[in-house]
Amino acid sequence: METQEYKTKDLGEAAALLERGVKLCRLDRYPRHIMFIFEDSKATANVSYLYYFGKLMVIAKAYNEALQTLKDRVFTLMDTDP
């Protein structure tokens, strides 16, 4: 069975998804951006919807930690050869 994926290049949305416990599968590197690939589920769609419409409530510390985790992953990816 093939797992569906949810892709976003929005760091804020990716941090919201991570903070809510959505599984981050990988990061894909492109010449001009990074794509965050998450496991697609109803929870993923719900978090994304709430995030974009300004209705998502998060724990600030957990959200900040998720942002830092993603930034660390991005910088690690950028340090590798293309």
Backbone bond lengths (Angstrom), bond angles and torsions (degrees), N, CA, C in turn:
res aa  C-N    CA-C-N  psi(-1)  N-CA   C-N-CA  omega(-1)  CA-C   N-CA-C  phi
1 M - - - 1.448 - - 1.527 109.45 -
2 E 1.317 117.06 128.64 1.444 122.42 -177.12 1.527 110.19 -84.80
3 T 1.329 116.28 132.68 1.452 121.69 178.66 1.523 109.48 -80.93
4 Q 1.306 116.48 132.48 1.453 121.33 176.17 1.521 108.84 -77.30
5 E 1.312 116.42 147.92 1.453 121.13 -178.93 1.522 110.64 -120.97
6 Y 1.322 114.67 150.00 1.451 122.01 174.01 1.516 106.66 -117.33
7 K 1.329 117.09 127.40 1.458 121.73 -175.89 1.520 110.23 -116.06
8 T 1.331 115.33 138.99 1.458 120.98 173.94 1.516 109.09 -148.47
9 K 1.316 116.00 148.55 1.457 119.32 172.93 1.528 110.74 -108.00
10 D 1.314 116.69 3.81 1.462 123.52 179.45 1.528 110.08 -83.28
11 L 1.333 116.99 112.19 1.458 121.69 -178.30 1.529 111.93 -61.20
12 G 1.321 117.51 -40.38 1.465 121.20 179.73 1.519 112.13 -63.31
13 E 1.323 116.09 -44.77 1.462 120.50 177.82 1.526 110.30 -64.05
14 A 1.330 116.34 -42.91 1.469 120.27 179.28 1.526 110.82 -60.79
15 A 1.320 117.20 -40.79 1.464 120.74 178.03 1.527 110.88 -65.00
16 A 1.323 116.89 -38.82 1.468 120.86 177.73 1.523 110.62 -63.14
17 L 1.325 116.32 -43.91 1.464 120.65 179.13 1.530 110.35 -62.96
18 L 1.324 116.41 -44.81 1.461 120.79 179.94 1.527 111.04 -64.14
19 E 1.325 116.60 -42.39 1.468 121.41 179.20 1.524 111.21 -60.87
20 R 1.328 116.91 -32.92 1.458 121.98 179.96 1.522 113.61 -85.65
21 G 1.329 116.83 2.35 1.453 119.79 174.29 1.513 115.60 89.47
22 V 1.339 117.53 11.64 1.456 120.18 176.29 1.528 107.50 -73.21
23 K 1.323 116.59 135.11 1.463 121.69 -174.87 1.526 111.45 -71.81
24 L 1.345 115.03 122.76 1.459 121.28 173.49 1.518 107.82 -83.50
25 C 1.323 116.75 118.05 1.465 121.31 -177.66 1.519 111.90 -82.37
26 R 1.346 115.59 -46.44 1.461 119.33 -178.08 1.529 109.46 -172.68
27 L 1.320 114.86 173.42 1.452 122.61 171.00 1.522 107.48 -116.73
28 D 1.315 116.69 135.59 1.458 121.62 176.01 1.522 108.03 -110.02
29 R 1.319 115.47 132.44 1.462 121.55 -177.78 1.527 109.70 -99.66
30 Y 1.323 114.89 129.36 1.453 123.08 175.52 1.524 107.68 -120.28
31 P 1.318 118.22 166.13 1.472 118.94 -177.53 1.533 114.17 -57.52
32 R 1.316 117.59 -35.23 1.468 119.49 -174.27 1.529 114.60 -115.85
33 H 1.321 118.22 -1.20 1.460 119.94 179.86 1.532 111.32 -162.27
34 I 1.311 113.80 170.48 1.465 122.77 174.84 1.522 107.35 -113.24
35 M 1.322 116.83 136.87 1.462 121.60 177.11 1.527 108.15 -108.48
36 F 1.330 115.84 126.91 1.454 122.16 176.10 1.522 107.72 -91.53
37 I 1.323 116.96 124.90 1.457 121.58 -176.77 1.524 108.56 -110.55
38 F 1.325 115.85 118.80 1.458 123.01 -179.65 1.518 110.15 -114.02
39 E 1.314 115.38 159.85 1.455 121.48 171.61 1.525 107.22 -68.28
40 D 1.314 116.94 131.12 1.465 120.97 -178.70 1.522 109.70 -87.67
41 S 1.314 115.76 134.03 1.461 121.77 179.06 1.525 108.60 -158.91
42 K 1.317 116.22 177.45 1.463 119.33 175.46 1.523 110.27 -63.34
43 A 1.332 116.37 -36.70 1.466 120.68 178.70 1.530 110.33 -62.59
44 T 1.319 116.51 -40.69 1.461 121.11 179.46 1.526 109.96 -60.57
45 A 1.308 116.20 -49.13 1.460 120.66 -179.51 1.524 111.33 -62.45
46 N 1.318 116.95 -39.86 1.462 121.31 -179.38 1.525 111.12 -65.51
47 V 1.327 117.09 -47.43 1.464 120.86 179.85 1.526 110.06 -61.91
48 S 1.312 116.79 -44.54 1.461 121.39 179.72 1.530 110.94 -60.39
49 Y 1.307 116.59 -45.82 1.469 121.44 178.93 1.530 110.93 -59.45
50 L 1.325 116.16 -50.48 1.467 120.48 -179.31 1.526 111.38 -62.54
51 Y 1.324 117.27 -38.89 1.459 121.74 178.82 1.528 110.54 -60.90
52 Y 1.312 117.12 -51.56 1.461 120.63 -175.75 1.524 113.72 -67.92
53 F 1.314 117.64 -25.96 1.460 120.01 179.05 1.523 112.97 -98.61
54 G 1.346 116.21 11.11 1.460 120.72 173.60 1.513 114.77 70.08
55 K 1.324 117.34 25.06 1.457 121.59 -177.08 1.527 112.99 -111.20
56 L 1.327 117.73 -0.19 1.456 121.03 -176.42 1.528 110.07 -81.41
57 M 1.301 116.04 123.95 1.463 122.15 176.33 1.527 107.82 -99.21
58 V 1.331 116.46 128.02 1.459 120.91 -179.54 1.520 109.66 -129.06
59 I 1.307 115.06 160.64 1.458 120.89 171.35 1.522 105.49 -83.14
60 A 1.322 116.88 119.31 1.460 121.62 -172.28 1.525 112.71 -55.16
61 K 1.303 118.16 -44.79 1.462 121.39 -178.69 1.530 110.70 -64.24
62 A 1.307 117.35 -42.87 1.464 121.19 179.36 1.530 110.84 -66.07
63 Y 1.331 116.95 -39.13 1.463 121.09 178.12 1.526 110.28 -64.54
64 N 1.330 116.24 -43.86 1.462 120.74 178.35 1.529 111.04 -62.44
65 E 1.319 117.24 -40.39 1.469 120.98 177.68 1.532 110.90 -64.87
66 A 1.330 116.92 -38.19 1.461 120.74 177.33 1.532 110.60 -65.12
67 L 1.334 116.47 -41.95 1.463 120.40 176.25 1.525 110.95 -59.09
68 Q 1.327 116.25 -46.23 1.461 120.47 -179.22 1.528 111.53 -63.47
69 T 1.317 116.67 -40.83 1.466 121.14 177.39 1.517 110.67 -59.60
70 L 1.329 117.11 -45.73 1.464 120.68 -179.57 1.520 111.43 -66.86
71 K 1.319 117.26 -40.79 1.465 120.36 177.84 1.525 110.39 -61.67
72 D 1.314 116.97 -43.27 1.469 120.89 177.73 1.525 110.38 -59.09
73 R 1.325 116.13 -43.82 1.476 120.27 179.52 1.527 111.10 -64.46
74 V 1.340 117.08 -41.00 1.462 121.18 179.49 1.525 110.17 -63.69
75 F 1.322 117.89 -47.38 1.462 120.47 -178.65 1.512 111.39 -65.95
76 T 1.322 118.45 -34.27 1.457 121.47 175.66 1.523 110.06 -65.38
77 L 1.331 116.25 -42.31 1.457 121.19 178.98 1.541 110.77 -64.85
78 M 1.315 116.73 -38.85 1.463 121.30 -178.52 1.527 111.70 -69.68
79 D 1.329 117.11 -24.61 1.466 121.34 179.24 1.519 112.99 -77.81
80 T 1.337 116.69 -12.31 1.468 120.34 179.80 1.517 110.05 -90.39
81 D 1.306 116.30 160.93 1.473 120.54 177.66 1.516 110.06 -67.25
82 P 1.348 117.32 147.72 1.475 120.55 -178.76 1.498 114.36 -65.06
